Amino acid sequence: MHVPLRRLLPVPDGPITIDEAYAAPLGQRADRPWVAMCMVTSIDGSTVVDGVSAGLSSDNDSSVLLRLRSVADALIVGAGTARGEGYGAPRKRGQRIGVVTRSGSIDTTSELFQSGSGFIITTEQTEVDDDRVDVLRAGTDKVDLCAALEQLSDFCPGATFVQAEGGATLNAALADADIFDELNITTSPATIGGSGPRLFHGGGDHSHRYDLAQLVVDDESFLFSRWRRRAVQTSP
Ligand SMILES: NC(=O)c1ccc[n+]([C@@H]2O[C@H](COP(=O)([O-])OP(=O)(O)OC[C@H]3O[C@@H](n4cnc5c(N)ncnc54)[C@H](OP(=O)(O)O)[C@@H]3O)[C@@H](O)[C@H]2O)c1
């Protein structure tokens, strides 16, 4: 069966601002916070250039990240990203940033934790040396991310929208647990080659369907896509 096609370019509706395009998450849920990934990737799927994302990004891409941060109640990042991308205190008052780690090897002297906005998401047995830092515990050999989300309101009261900012290893764990409700992906107009991780790295196989909710292109050929997880069909 052929499904209908729509032309997205040339743009039918004229200009759109990043603030308009990313004014809110694509949905909300009653059972737990809505979780949306925000990442930039090259055309050939790499998420890093020389070990960090900066070489893939642009002013508009950064604005997308910041715009979505401005509407998110909490952010979560993997320990690798927290170490590599230099997370500081959030700009949004009251926003919290959870760093997911199995090892517990997190620099709690960083501005992120000194500001009080950072907290650690780890397993039941992982040792955390700094008793001034809030620690959310879920799971044994690795963090049980579904159980962690259920506890999130203890650390971020009233949170309805969580932005997951990578990296690829945490993304894979979130995807394995079928936690992503939304994917916000910037495709950088470059191929990178090499062996940098793609959006999901190190997880198991899965097949999750998403519906394209928005597709925007800028004059530098950066492509901004928003994908909503298709509702899982359950048997009657
Ligand atoms: N292109 C982009 O938009 C973008 C965005 C973010 C990051 N990045 C880049 O991606 C790279 C980092 O990605 P990465 O894949 O190496 O690291 P990552 O996903 O940021 O962090 C991986 C670490 O997170 C912890 N972790 C993840 N899932 C876990 C689970 N279920 N249970 C317990 N711990 C868990 C572990 O920490 P421990 O090792 O402490 O146990 C693991 O080693 C950096 O180079 C960064 O610059 C790119």
The ligand as an SDF file (V2000), in Angstrom:
LIG
                    3D

 48 52  0  0  0  0  0  0  0  0999 V2000
   25.7330   15.1970   19.1810 N   0  0  0  0  0  0  0  0  0  0  0  0
   25.1080   15.5080   20.2880 C   0  0  0  0  0  0  0  0  0  0  0  0
   24.0320   16.1270   20.2790 O   0  0  0  0  0  0  0  0  0  0  0  0
   25.7090   15.1060   21.6130 C   0  0  0  0  0  0  0  0  0  0  0  0
   24.9520   15.2570   22.7670 C   0  0  0  0  0  0  0  0  0  0  0  0
   25.4940   14.8460   23.9710 C   0  0  0  0  0  0  0  0  0  0  0  0
   26.7550   14.3030   24.0000 C   0  0  0  0  0  0  0  0  0  0  0  0
   27.4680   14.1700   22.8610 N   0  0  0  0  0  0  0  0  0  0  0  0
   28.8090   13.5880   22.9030 C   0  0  0  0  0  0  0  0  0  0  0  0
   28.6680   12.2360   23.2490 O   0  0  0  0  0  0  0  0  0  0  0  0
   29.8210   11.8300   23.9940 C   0  0  0  0  0  0  0  0  0  0  0  0
   29.3610   11.1350   25.2510 C   0  0  0  0  0  0  0  0  0  0  0  0
   28.5440   10.0510   24.8920 O   0  0  0  0  0  0  0  0  0  0  0  0
   28.7950    8.6290   25.5200 P   0  0  0  0  0  0  0  0  0  0  0  0
   27.8700    7.7060   24.8250 O   0  0  0  0  0  0  0  0  0  0  0  0
   30.2440    8.3390   25.5200 O   0  0  0  0  0  0  0  0  0  0  0  0
   28.4050    8.8640   27.0210 O   0  0  0  0  0  0  0  0  0  0  0  0
   27.0280    9.2310   27.7600 P   0  0  0  0  0  0  0  0  0  0  0  0
   25.8750    8.5180   27.1510 O   0  0  0  0  0  0  0  0  0  0  0  0
   26.9390   10.6900   27.9250 O   0  0  0  0  0  0  0  0  0  0  0  0
   27.3710    8.6350   29.1830 O   0  0  0  0  0  0  0  0  0  0  0  0
   27.6300    7.2590   29.3210 C   0  0  0  0  0  0  0  0  0  0  0  0
   27.7510    6.9670   30.7820 C   0  0  0  0  0  0  0  0  0  0  0  0
   26.4920    7.2350   31.4010 O   0  0  0  0  0  0  0  0  0  0  0  0
   26.2750    6.2810   32.4110 C   0  0  0  0  0  0  0  0  0  0  0  0
   25.1310    5.4670   32.0230 N   0  0  0  0  0  0  0  0  0  0  0  0
   24.4450    5.4670   30.8530 C   0  0  0  0  0  0  0  0  0  0  0  0
   23.3980    4.6270   30.9140 N   0  0  0  0  0  0  0  0  0  0  0  0
   23.4340    4.0820   32.1450 C   0  0  0  0  0  0  0  0  0  0  0  0
   22.6090    3.1490   32.8310 C   0  0  0  0  0  0  0  0  0  0  0  0
   21.4920    2.6040   32.2930 N   0  0  0  0  0  0  0  0  0  0  0  0
   22.9660    2.8110   34.0890 N   0  0  0  0  0  0  0  0  0  0  0  0
   24.0410    3.3550   34.6900 C   0  0  0  0  0  0  0  0  0  0  0  0
   24.8620    4.2540   34.0940 N   0  0  0  0  0  0  0  0  0  0  0  0
   24.5420    4.6050   32.8450 C   0  0  0  0  0  0  0  0  0  0  0  0
   27.5600    5.4870   32.5300 C   0  0  0  0  0  0  0  0  0  0  0  0
   28.3470    6.2760   33.4140 O   0  0  0  0  0  0  0  0  0  0  0  0
   29.6090    5.7630   34.2570 P   0  0  0  0  0  0  0  0  0  0  0  0
   30.6940    5.5530   33.2430 O   0  0  0  0  0  0  0  0  0  0  0  0
   29.9140    6.8820   35.1960 O   0  0  0  0  0  0  0  0  0  0  0  0
   29.1940    4.5160   34.9300 O   0  0  0  0  0  0  0  0  0  0  0  0
   28.0730    5.5370   31.1110 C   0  0  0  0  0  0  0  0  0  0  0  0
   29.4380    5.2680   30.9880 O   0  0  0  0  0  0  0  0  0  0  0  0
   30.6180   13.0480   24.3210 C   0  0  0  0  0  0  0  0  0  0  0  0
   31.7080   13.0600   23.4460 O   0  0  0  0  0  0  0  0  0  0  0  0
   29.6770   14.1740   23.9770 C   0  0  0  0  0  0  0  0  0  0  0  0
   30.3870   15.2780   23.5270 O   0  0  0  0  0  0  0  0  0  0  0  0
   26.9700   14.5390   21.6690 C   0  0  0  0  0  0  0  0  0  0  0  0
  1  2  1  0
  2  3  2  0
  2  4  1  0
  4  5  1  0
  4 48  2  0
  5  6  2  0
  6  7  1  0
  7  8  2  0
  8  9  1  0
  8 48  1  0
  9 10  1  0
  9 46  1  0
 10 11  1  0
 11 12  1  0
 11 44  1  0
 12 13  1  0
 13 14  1  0
 14 15  2  0
 14 16  1  0
 14 17  1  0
 17 18  1  0
 18 19  2  0
 18 20  1  0
 18 21  1  0
 21 22  1  0
 22 23  1  0
 23 24  1  0
 23 42  1  0
 24 25  1  0
 25 26  1  0
 25 36  1  0
 26 27  1  0
 26 35  1  0
 27 28  2  0
 28 29  1  0
 29 30  1  0
 29 35  2  0
 30 31  1  0
 30 32  2  0
 32 33  1  0
 33 34  2  0
 34 35  1  0
 36 37  1  0
 36 42  1  0
 37 38  1  0
 38 39  2  0
 38 40  1  0
 38 41  1  0
 42 43  1  0
 44 45  1  0
 44 46  1  0
 46 47  1  0
M  CHG  2   8   1  16  -1
M  END
$$$$
